[in-house]
Amino acid sequence: MSAIEKPDKRSWKYLAEHSHPWKKQLYLYGRKLPAASVWVAIKANNFSIEEAMEDWDLPREAVQEIIEYCESHKILLEQEAAEERRLLNEKGI
């Protein structure tokens, strides 16, 4: 999956790279939680920052950083979602 862009090398306080065969998005530091999972839940549930903080047990800065990261890396997240759908379709799921 070399077509998926690599994330920038900006220093993120709450996000870090995670070993995955093809996913390049960042994960919440210390958890196996992709940043996009939190961001999608915030958008899907129309959560405020405070609701996201409570739901995911995160500090305000972490939620804000996740939002900033995901909104500035939409192309990467769309590419990964498309690849995930393709792989699931291959498996008949």
N, C-alpha and C positions, 0 to 999 in steps of 0.2 A: 504494500500500500504506500509506495513511495510518492504518490501524487499528493498525499496529504501534507499540507505545509507544516513546518515546525513552529512551535510557539516562539515568541521573541525571548530574548535572554534578559529581559528586565528583571530586576530583583523584586520579587513579590514576598511579602511578609508571611502570608497565610497559605500560599499556593506553592506547589513543588512538582517536579517531574515525577512520573510514576512508571515503573517498568511495565510495558505492555507491548505485545507483538506489533501492533500498528497504530494504536491511539497515541496522539501527540499532545492532547490537551493536558492542562495541569490539573492536579488533584489537591484537595484540601490537605495541607501538611499534617502528617501523622494519622491520616485516615485513608481508607481505600474508597474515597468519595470524590468522583469527578466533579469539577467545578460546574459543569453543565447540568448535572443532576439537581443541584441546588437552584441554579438559575431558572431552569425549566419549571421547577416546582413553584418558585416565586411568581413567575409569569402565569402559569396555569391556574394557580389558586388566588391570584391577585393579592399576594401577601405584601404587607408593608415591610419595611426593614425590621421593625420591632417584631412582627409576627414571624419573619424568617429567623431572626435571632432566637426566638423561643422554640420554634419548631425544630431547628437544627442544633440548638444549644451552642450558638456561636456568638462571639463578640461583634459589636456593630462594625468595627473595622474590617472584620473578615467578610461579612455579608457585603459591605460596600466594595471590597476588593474583588469578590467573586463577580458582582454585577459589572464592575468596570472591565475586568478581564474578559468575561463572556461577550459583552457588547462590543469590545474591540477585537474579538476573534471569532466573529460570526461565521466567516467563511470556513475556518478550520472546523468549527462545531457542525456546520452543515455537511461538510465533507465526511466527517466521522459518522454522522447520523445516516447518511446515504450508504456508506460502506457497511454499517451495521445492518441496515435493511437488506442490502444485497446478500450479505452472509446468511441472514435468517431465511431469505427467500430460497437460497441454494439448499438449505437444510429442510425446506418445505414448511417452515414455521410462518 
